[in-house]
Amino acid sequence: MEKNVFLRLAEERYTTKHYNGKMIPREQFATLCEILRLAPTSVNAQAWHFFTAHTAEARAKLLPALPDFNHDRVTGASDVVVFTVPTKLTDAHFERVLEKEAADGRFPNDEIRKQQDQGRRYFAGLHMGSEKDLVEWEARQAYIGMGIMLYAAAGMGIDSTCLEGVDFKKVDEILGLREKGLTAVVLLSLGYRNPNDGNAMRPKSRLATEEIFTEIK
């Protein structure tokens, strides 16, 4: 029996530590961005905005927000995607999402449109009591998108690194995000591994299934 494609990608994908500087073809990168655009979010809130850095100059702008050990994962990559989320969810945002859903034909009548708007505002409103709660809720959506992009890239033979140790306040400052009502929550590098990347040669290690799954009875 042929192995499940997604299982194979999960077994083979790894976090790239060193890139070779090769550029991702723009058509393929556009496909990755489209896959990210189609990623699910809670109540279809789509409370995110993505900044992409492709040129060496653009990627270098992000270096002051990263520890030295992560610089190679930016300078050697093809692209870096900065995942940001709004610090406030406004009526204008809810209305824009609703209008797009209507234009895409999701509402057979006005009553269903009204229910969708009310439901989205209710569930989002559960997290709008403070900026901290809202951003944490939105960041969980961003991580869903990041995971989908990681495996979409792997399926296209593109390597990736979710960057840690990021000074997100510095990213906000560099990109002027606060002035745009946004804050950064994830940085993702994309490109092609250096053939000497030691991490690619190490076996994947995860805790055993029986240690992390419990069936509720």
C-alpha positions in Angstrom: 0.0 0.0 0.0 1.4 3.4 -1.0 2.3 5.6 1.9 0.1 8.7 2.5 1.6 11.7 0.8 1.2 14.0 3.8 2.7 11.3 6.1 5.7 11.1 3.8 6.1 14.9 3.9 5.8 14.9 7.7 8.5 12.2 7.9 10.9 13.9 5.5 10.5 17.6 6.3 13.0 19.1 8.8 14.0 22.6 10.0 16.6 24.0 7.7 19.6 25.5 9.5 21.7 26.5 6.4 20.4 27.7 3.0 22.3 27.7 -0.3 21.1 31.1 -1.5 19.0 29.8 -4.5 15.9 31.8 -5.2 12.4 30.2 -5.3 10.8 30.8 -8.7 8.2 33.6 -8.4 5.4 31.4 -9.7 6.0 28.8 -7.0 6.2 31.5 -4.3 3.0 33.0 -5.6 1.4 29.5 -5.2 2.6 29.3 -1.6 1.1 32.7 -0.9 -2.2 31.6 -2.4 -2.2 28.5 -0.2 -1.5 30.7 2.8 -4.4 33.0 1.8 -6.7 30.0 1.7 -5.7 28.7 5.1 -8.5 28.4 7.7 -9.0 30.9 10.5 -11.5 30.8 13.4 -14.9 32.1 12.2 -13.1 33.1 9.0 -12.0 36.2 10.7 -8.8 36.4 8.5 -7.2 38.6 11.2 -3.8 38.7 9.6 -1.5 40.4 7.1 1.7 39.0 5.6 4.8 40.9 4.7 7.3 39.2 2.3 11.0 40.0 2.0 12.6 38.6 -1.2 15.5 40.8 -2.0 18.8 40.7 0.0 18.1 44.3 1.0 14.6 43.6 2.2 15.7 40.5 4.2 18.7 42.4 5.7 16.2 44.9 7.3 15.0 42.1 9.6 18.5 41.2 10.9 18.5 43.6 13.9 15.5 41.8 15.3 17.3 38.4 15.2 20.0 36.8 17.3 23.3 36.3 15.4 22.8 32.5 15.1 19.7 33.1 13.0 21.2 35.6 10.5 22.2 32.9 8.1 18.7 31.6 8.0 17.6 34.9 6.6 20.5 36.0 4.5 20.8 32.6 2.8 17.1 32.0 2.3 15.1 33.0 -0.8 12.2 34.6 1.1 11.1 35.5 4.6 7.4 35.8 5.4 6.5 38.0 8.4 3.1 37.0 9.9 1.4 39.9 11.5 -2.0 40.3 13.2 -4.1 43.4 14.1 -3.9 44.8 17.6 -7.6 45.7 17.3 -10.5 44.2 15.3 -12.5 47.1 13.9 -16.0 47.3 12.4 -14.4 48.0 9.1 -12.5 44.7 9.2 -15.7 42.7 10.0 -17.6 44.5 7.2 -14.8 43.9 4.7 -14.8 40.2 5.4 -18.6 40.0 5.2 -18.7 41.9 1.9 -16.1 39.6 0.4 -18.1 36.5 1.6 -21.2 38.0 0.0 -19.4 38.7 -3.2 -18.1 35.1 -3.3 -21.7 33.9 -3.0 -21.7 32.4 0.5 -25.1 33.8 1.5 -28.3 32.6 -0.1 -30.3 35.2 1.8 -29.9 38.3 4.0 -30.8 36.3 7.2 -27.9 34.0 6.8 -25.6 36.9 6.1 -26.8 38.6 9.3 -26.3 35.4 11.3 -22.8 35.0 10.0 -21.9 38.5 10.9 -23.3 38.2 14.4 -21.7 34.9 15.0 -18.2 36.1 13.9 -18.5 39.2 16.0 -19.6 37.2 19.0 -16.7 34.6 18.9 -14.1 37.2 18.1 -15.6 39.5 20.8 -14.7 36.8 23.4 -11.1 37.8 22.9 -11.4 41.5 22.4 -11.3 42.5 26.1 -7.6 43.3 25.9 -4.9 43.6 23.2 -3.0 40.7 24.8 -5.9 38.3 24.6 -6.8 39.3 21.1 -3.2 39.0 19.8 -2.8 35.6 21.4 -6.0 34.4 19.8 -5.0 35.8 16.4 -1.5 34.3 16.8 -3.0 30.9 17.1 -4.6 31.4 13.7 -1.3 32.6 12.3 0.4 29.4 13.5 -2.2 27.4 11.6 -1.3 29.3 8.5 2.4 28.8 9.2 2.0 25.0 9.5 0.1 24.8 6.3 2.8 26.9 4.5 5.6 24.7 5.9 4.1 21.5 4.5 2.9 23.2 1.2 6.5 24.2 0.7 7.8 20.7 1.5 5.4 19.4 -1.1 7.1 21.7 -3.6 10.6 20.7 -2.6 11.1 24.0 -0.8 12.8 24.0 2.6 11.8 26.2 5.6 12.6 27.5 9.0 10.2 28.9 11.6 12.5 31.4 13.3 12.8 31.6 17.1 14.5 34.1 19.3 12.9 36.9 17.4 12.5 40.4 19.0 9.0 41.0 17.7 8.9 44.5 19.1 11.9 45.3 17.0 10.2 43.8 13.9 7.2 46.0 14.7 9.6 49.0 14.8 11.5 48.1 11.6 8.4 47.7 9.6 6.4 50.4 11.2 3.7 47.9 12.2 2.2 49.6 15.2 1.4 52.6 13.1 -0.5 50.3 10.8 -2.4 48.7 13.7 -0.4 45.5 13.4 2.1 43.4 15.4 4.4 40.6 14.2 3.9 37.1 15.6 5.8 34.7 13.4 8.8 34.8 11.0 9.2 32.0 8.4 12.2 31.6 6.1 11.9 29.7 2.8 14.5 28.5 0.3 16.7 25.6 -0.4 19.0 23.7 2.0 22.7 23.8 1.8 24.0 20.3 0.9 26.2 20.5 4.0 23.3 21.3 6.4 24.0 19.0 9.3 20.3 19.0 10.4 19.2 17.4 7.2 21.5 14.4 7.9 20.1 13.7 11.4 17.2 11.4 11.9 13.9 12.9 13.0 13.1 12.4 16.7 9.7 12.6 18.2 8.1 11.1 21.4 6.4 7.8 20.9 2.7 7.8 19.9 1.6 6.1 23.2 3.3 8.9 25.2 1.4 11.7 23.6 -2.0 10.3 22.7 -4.7 9.2 25.2 -8.1 7.9 24.0 -11.0 9.3 25.9 -13.4 6.5 26.9 
